[in-house]
């Protein structure tokens, strides 16, 4: 949908208020109209390649049937709506299961203070200024799949989490994170559910924690383009092999 003005987009949304899928690509809208919150049947919303928009409308929090949110290549986008943007007792995105955020280089946080009660998958990629992520069951009680790619300012060890809660992660992928020197402790909070751990292109990570040997449910560990890790955890004769001998280790190198 090559929409160029807020007025035209608002007219379309008002006319087609039973939409289930909305893809806004190549728009120059600086703001999304509040009327988007009235699309009660909307299941999938995609916003791509908008170089003007700085903030998503808080009205998207009212989309109670939205299941997938995809935001890509919005280089000026600085923030997503927060809990303070709407009345305290309002239900928010109660059906949202999948969130994909790609190439939003100015984005600093994701839905601060909001509980995404149905979300199962979160993919964040190439968000250079992302600094905070509230990763605990009070915000993501059903999160099973988490992928973080090329977010160099996200301090993984300082991700906000509740020490008294257990995560439900089954799949975790950490890719191209130059700041990653140690695996963050919060991974332990998924010890009873995490089955797949993928580490790719994290060149500063040269060691794995002792507690990884206690991740009894873990089945697969992928090490991709991590030569330092491979030498130390080489199957059978690596000095750290005992930590991961209980899982299937797969090693890949891309030329």
For each residue, the residues with C-beta under 8 A, 3 or more apart:
1: 12 22 23 24 25 26 27
2: 25 26 27
3: 8 9 12 24 27 29
4: 8 27 28 29
5: 8 9 28 29
6: 9 10 29 30 31 32 33
7: 10 11
8: 3 4 5 11 12
9: 3 5 6 12 13 24 27 29 32 33
10: 6 7 13 14 33 35
11: 7 8 14 15
12: 1 3 8 9 15 16
13: 9 10 16 17 19 33 35 36 38 39
14: 10 11 17 35
15: 11 12
16: 12 13 19
17: 13 14 38 39 40
18: 41
19: 13 16 22 39 41 42
20: 41 42 43 44
21: 42 43 44
22: 1 19 36 39 42 44 45 46
23: 1 46 48
24: 1 3 9 27 29 46 47 48 50
25: 1 2 46 48 49
26: 1 2 48 49 50
27: 1 2 3 4 9 24 47 49 50 52 53
28: 4 5 50 51 52
29: 3 4 5 6 9 24 32 50 52 53
30: 6 52 53 54
31: 6 53 55 57
32: 6 9 29 36 47 53 56 57 59 60
33: 6 9 10 13 36 57 59
34: 37 57 59
35: 10 13 14 38 39 59
36: 13 22 32 33 39 45 57 59 60 63
37: 34 57 59 60 61 62 63
38: 13 17 35 59 62
39: 13 17 19 22 35 36 42 63
40: 17 63 64 65
41: 18 19 20 65
42: 19 20 21 22 39 45 63 65 66
43: 20 21 65 66 67 68
44: 20 21 22 66 67 68 70
45: 22 36 42 60 63 66 68 69 70
46: 22 23 24 25 68 70 71 72
47: 24 27 32 50 53 56 70 71 72 74
48: 23 24 25 26 70 71 72 73 74
49: 25 26 27 72 73 74
50: 24 26 27 28 29 47 53 73 74 77
51: 28 74 75 76
52: 27 28 29 30 76
53: 27 29 30 31 32 47 50 56 74 76 77
54: 30 76 77 78 79
55: 31 77 78 79 80 81
56: 32 47 53 60 71 77 79 80 81
57: 31 32 33 34 36 37 60 81
58: 61 81 85 86
59: 32 33 34 35 36 37 38 62
60: 32 36 37 45 56 57 63 66 69 81 93
61: 37 58 81 85 86 90 92 93 114
62: 37 38 59 86 90 92
63: 36 37 39 40 42 45 60 66 93 96
64: 40 91 93 94 95
65: 40 41 42 43 95
66: 42 43 44 45 60 63 69 93 95 96
67: 43 44 95 96 97 98
68: 43 44 45 46 96 97 98 99 100
69: 45 60 66 96 98 99 100
70: 44 45 46 47 48 100 102
71: 46 47 48 56 74 77 100 101 102 104
72: 46 47 48 49 100 101 102 103 104
73: 48 49 50 102 103 104
74: 47 48 49 50 51 53 71 77 103 104
75: 51 103 104 105 106
76: 51 52 53 54 106
77: 50 53 54 55 56 71 74 104 106 107
78: 54 55 106 107 108
79: 54 55 56 82 107 108 109
80: 55 56 107 109 110 111
81: 55 56 57 58 60 61 85 86 111 114
82: 79 85 109 111 112 113 114
83: 86 92 112 113 114
84: 113
85: 58 61 81 82
86: 58 61 62 81 83 90 92
87: 90
88:
89:
90: 61 62 86 87
91: 64 94
92: 61 62 83 86 114 115
93: 60 61 63 64 66 96 114 116 118
94: 64 91 117 118
95: 64 65 66 67 118
96: 63 66 67 68 69 93 99 116 118 119
97: 67 68 118 119 120 121
98: 67 68 69 119 120 121 122 123
99: 68 69 96 110 116 119 121 122 123
100: 68 69 70 71 72 121 123 125
101: 71 72 104 107 110 123 124 125 127
102: 70 71 72 73 123 125 126 127
103: 72 73 74 75 125 126 127
104: 71 72 73 74 75 77 101 107 126 127
105: 75 126 127 128 129
106: 75 76 77 78 128 129
107: 77 78 79 80 101 104 110 127 129 130
108: 78 79 129 130 131 132
109: 79 80 82 112 130 131 132 133
110: 80 99 101 107 122 124 130 133 134
111: 80 81 82 114 116 139
112: 82 83 109 132 134
113: 82 83 84 134 139
114: 61 81 82 83 92 93 111 139
115: 92 138 139 141
116: 93 96 99 111 119 139 140
117: 94 141 142
118: 93 94 95 96 97 142
119: 96 97 98 99 116 122 140 142 143
120: 97 98 142 143 144 145
121: 97 98 99 100 143 144 145 146
122: 98 99 110 119 140 143 145 146 147
123: 98 99 100 101 102 145 147 149
124: 101 110 127 130 133 147 148 149 151
125: 100 101 102 103 147 148 149 150 151
126: 102 103 104 105 149 150 151
127: 101 102 103 104 105 107 124 130 150 151 154
128: 105 106 150 151 152 153
129: 105 106 107 108 153
130: 107 108 109 110 124 127 133 151 153 154
131: 108 109 153 154 155
132: 108 109 112 154 159 160
133: 109 110 124 130 154 159 160
134: 110 112 113 138 139 140 159 160 161
135: 139 140 143 146 159 160 161 167 186
136: 139 140 160 161 162 165 167
137: 140 141 162 165 166 167 168
138: 115 134 141 162 165
139: 111 113 114 115 116 134 135 136
140: 116 119 122 134 135 136 137 143 167
141: 115 117 137 138 168
142: 117 118 119 120 168
143: 119 120 121 122 135 140 146 167 168 169
144: 120 121 168 169 170 171 193
145: 120 121 122 123 169 170 171 172
146: 121 122 135 143 169 171 172 173
147: 122 123 124 125 171 172 173 175
148: 124 125 151 154 156 173 174 175 177
149: 123 124 125 126 173 175 176 177
150: 125 126 127 128 175 176 177
151: 124 125 126 127 128 130 148 154 177
152: 128 177 178 179
153: 128 129 130 131 179
154: 127 130 131 132 133 148 151 159 177 179
155: 131 158 159 179
156: 148 159 174 177 179 180 184
157: 182 184 185
158: 155
159: 132 133 134 135 154 155 156 184 186
160: 132 133 134 135 136
161: 134 135 136 165 167 186 189
162: 136 137 138 165
163:
164:
165: 136 137 138 161 162 189
166: 137 189 190 191 192 193
167: 135 136 137 140 143 161 186 189 190 193
168: 137 141 142 143 144 190 193
169: 143 144 145 146 172 187 190 193 194
170: 144 145 190 193 194 195 196
171: 144 145 146 147 194 195 196 198
172: 145 146 147 169 187 190 194 196 197 198
173: 146 147 148 149 197 198 199 200
174: 148 156 177 180 198 199 200 202
175: 147 148 149 150 198 199 200 201 202 224
176: 149 150 200 201 202
177: 148 149 150 151 152 154 156 174 180 201 202
178: 152 202 203 204
179: 152 153 154 155 156 204
180: 156 174 177 183 202 204 205
181: 204 205
182: 157 205 207 209
183: 180 187 205 208 209 212
184: 156 157 159 187
185: 157 188
186: 135 159 161 167 189
187: 169 172 183 184 190 194 197 215
188: 185 191 211 215
189: 161 165 166 167 186
190: 166 167 168 169 170 172 187 193 194
191: 166 188 194 214 215 216 217
192: 166 216 217
193: 144 166 167 168 169 170 190 217
194: 169 170 171 172 187 190 191 197 215 217 218
195: 170 171 217 218 219 220
196: 170 171 172 218 219 220 222
197: 172 173 187 194 218 220 221 222
198: 171 172 173 174 175 221 222 224
199: 173 174 175 202 205 221 222 223 224 226 229
200: 173 174 175 176 222 223 224 225 226
201: 175 176 177 224 225 226
202: 174 175 176 177 178 180 199 205 226
203: 178 225 226 228
204: 178 179 180 181
205: 180 181 182 183 199 202 226 228 229
206: 228 229 232
207: 182 229 232 240
208: 183 212 229 233 240 243 244
209: 182 183 212 243
210: 213 243
211: 188 214 215
212: 183 208 209 215 218 243 244
213: 210 242 243 244 245 246
214: 191 211
215: 187 188 191 194 211 212 218 247
216: 191 192 246
217: 191 192 193 194 195
218: 194 195 196 197 212 215 221 246 247
219: 195 196 247 248
220: 195 196 197 247 248 250
221: 197 198 199 218 244 247 248 249 250
222: 196 197 198 199 200 249 250 251 252
223: 199 200 226 229 230 233 249 250 251 252
224: 175 198 199 200 201 251 252 253 254
225: 200 201 203 252 253 254
226: 199 200 201 202 203 205 223 229 230
227: 230 231 253
228: 203 205 206 231 232
229: 199 205 206 207 208 223 226 232 233
230: 223 226 227 233 234 238 251
231: 227 228 234 238
232: 206 207 228 229 238 239 240
233: 208 223 229 230 238 240 241 243 244 249
234: 230 231 237 238 241
235: 238 241 249
236: 241
237: 234 241
238: 230 231 232 233 234 235 241
239: 232
240: 207 208 232 233 243 244
241: 233 234 235 236 237 238 244 245
242: 213 245
243: 208 209 210 212 213 233 240
244: 208 212 213 221 233 240 241 247 249
245: 213 241 242
246: 213 216 218
247: 215 218 219 220 221 244
248: 219 220 221
249: 221 222 223 233 235 244
250: 220 221 222 223
251: 222 223 224 230
252: 222 223 224 225
253: 224 225 227
254: 224 225
255:
